[in-house]
Amino acid sequence: FEYKMNCKPSEPPFVPYYIPFIGSMVQFGMHPINFIRENQKKYGNFFTFLMFGRKMTVCVDIDGNDFVFNARHSHVTAEDAYNSLTKPVFGADVVYDVPNAVLMEQKRMVKAGLSIENFKSYIPIFIEETNQYIDKHWTKEEDTVDMLKAISEMIIMTASHTLLGPEIRSKLYEGVADLYHTLDGCFTPIHFLFEWLPLPSYYASDKAHAELDGIFGKVIKERRANPDAKHTDMLDVLMNAKYKNGKDMTDKQVGNMLIALLMAGQHTSAATTTWSILNLADQPAVADKARAEIEQMMGTKVIGKDVPEPSYEQVKDFSVLDNVVRETLRIRSPLVEIMRKVIKPVAIPNTEYVIPAGNYLVASTAISALDEKYYKNAEDWVPSRWEQSDENEGSPDKATTDYGFGATTTSARSPNLPFGAGRHRCIGEQFAYLQIKTILYVLLSRFEFSLDPKRGMPERNYQSMVMLPEGPVLAHYKRRHD
Ligand code: HEM
């Protein structure tokens, strides 16, 4: 028995469902990309489905992306969609727990910290942390390992060291990593759907925040007592940042913003790096091509443990690695669903539809990024499609294919927007590219990779907020020798 929601003719078509209230939650949750594609075929780029009592209006393809990313803040907001999910993780008074104008100021402050000067100082740290992980955990000549677990740890170490600073990085093994883990436990679809339930994880997150406040507070106090010491991390930038009205960020806001940045980059960058390694393991010729370009640019052999330190400009110009990351983000965009909430009825341009207040909007850039209409053999991982050649002249992203840390467009009219667009666009893109490319540089220098013959290429797992490879994510490493 199929239910059909009564909606006005001016509203987008409604996907029928079998179970009242629950609606299409299971079909959407299991495989959002298939669910959206099937309904896109039937209803077009705008349609609504029911999920646990919420009306979710899907807006896809270039028109849908543009509509969601550039919607007017007076009608459509991110904070009403996300804050119940992110507040327990990030803490109060940052990102979606402040008015949008304040978030814009906070993003401006963070952006100032993601400067080329600071990036230059991050490269040796990325290399050192990656090497440290390898020397501690990958001690054999060759072995099969859980690649997602390994890469996740490399990401948290490199990001903590560069953003939060060496003092907090050094405390990671003394319980700070467990506190992050507790906060991360609130970042699940359950917390989005059951925001009203007094889940035990909320209590745990309050406790973790109280402890982290203490740890951050102490480090901030020590730094204030030593004003002449030079730091190039985000902690330093935020401690000294000012709002337009001349006020400082409170110490608590500094700590919470750092947690937010760490969390925003953790699963997204770990998933991207892991999928990159898995695809390189599957296509070793691309790995060899990346190594050849690196050696040519560095003017020396790059093999084994003592990898030379590339300059910022060199990492930026590793074009094969750039294309590897860009192509991985195209076929495995970590954020499959971008949400907003409609707070005032909003008309979809060039259609007869008006979306009522109370509905959620769901954009999914993965739909256009995997559409044959825009990319030939769209499901295949082909990094060379991003090479600047005559053959690729007609690429839909031609205008934006500018080497150097992704540099994808900020316009919402590209089919490939893994970092979003508009006022909520990611500010961590360049940091993520630098971090991921440097980690890949070290890994490709030191190891050959192959997929586990039994597991092969993992499927996509949509059960967390960030799309990850389905575990166990096994891959094989083998040391390279001169
Ligand atoms: C926003 C993707 C890494 C910080 C976003 C958005 C996307 C995204 C799609 C837009 C969300 C929306 O419109 O609702 C990614 C991907 C990453 C990555 C794919 C890695 C491969 C990072 C890193 C940082 C970061 C490393 C911090 C250093 C942020 C911030 C926002 C954001 C602060 C803005 C939120 C807002 O204005 O609402 N990211 N991100 N991201 N990201 Fe990233």
Residues whose N, C-alpha, C, O or C-beta is under 5 A from the ligand:
A	BS01	HEM	L261 A264 G265 T268 S269 T272 P334 L335 I338 M339 L417 P418 F419 G420 R423 H424 R425 C426 I427 G428 F431 A432
